[in-house]
Amino acid sequence: MIDPRTKAWLDDMFIYGGANVYGPSQLKEEIDAAGEWANRFRANFEHVMKDRTLTAEEYEARTEISFDTDSEMFEYMGKLHQYLFNNGVHP
C-alpha cells in the first residue's frame, strides 16, 4: 500500500507529469509559480526518492509512463528532480 505522502506526490505527477498531459516543462512552470504547493510537492518528491516508496509498476499504473525496472525509474526521477529544483537539463 502506498503511503499518503507518496500518494499525494503521485497524484500531482498524474496531473502534471503523466504520459497524456503536460510533462516536465509544464510541471516546472507550476512549481516556479505555486509557492506552498511547490514546497509540499518537493518534500513529497524527496520522500519518494529517499525512502523509495514507489515501484515502477505503481508509477506506470498512475502516470502511464513505464520503466523496465525500479532502478530505471529512480534514475529518471533523479534527473527530473535536478531539472525541477536545481536547474538541471530536461530529462
N, C-alpha and C positions, 0 to 999 in steps of 0.2 A: 504494500500500500504506500502511496506517495504521501509524504508529509506535507503539512499546509503551506510551508514556505516554498517548497518545490512546486506544488500545485499552482500557487499564485504566480510564480515565475513562468511556468509552462503555459498557463492561461494567457499571460501577456505575450509570450512568444507565438502563441496561436494567432493572436490578433495582429501582431506587428512583424513577426518573423517567419510565419508559416509559408509553405510552398505556394499557396494561392493568394498571397497578399503582398504587401509592400516590400519586405525584405530588409536587409541590413541598413541601407541608406535611409529609409523611412524611419526605422527604429532609432537610428542615431539622431535624426531630426526631432523625434518625440522626446528623447532623453535630454537633448540640449534645451528643450523648451518646457519641460514638465516639472521641475522643482521637486516637491515631496515625492511624487510618484517615481521620479527617476532615482531618487535616493533609495526608495524601497525596492525598486526593480534591481538596482545594482547590488544591494545587500542580499537579496534572494538569489541573484545570479552567482554571487561569490559563495553563498551557502551551497548551492548545487555543485559548483566546481570543487570546493574544499572537501565536502563530505561525500561527493559522488552519489547523490541521492536519486539518480535517474539512470535508466538504461536506454540504449539506442532504440530498443523496441518501444518503450514507453514514449520516447521523444517522437518517433515516427507516427505512433498512433494519434498523437495530438497535433503535430505540425505537418504531417505528410512529407517530411524530409527524412530520407533514410541514410543510414550508415551501416556498413557491414559489421562493425564491432563497436563496443562501448568506447574503446580507446580512440578510434577514429572520430567518434562524436565529440569526446572531450578535447581532442586536438583542435577540431574545428571551433568548439566553444571557446577555447583559449584564444584563438585568433580573433573570434568575434568580440570577446571581451576587450582585447587590446584595441581593436578598431573603435569600439563604442566609447571607451573610457580613457584611452591612452594615446590617441592619435595614431593608432596602427593602420596598416594598409587594409583595404577592403578584403574580407576573407574570401 
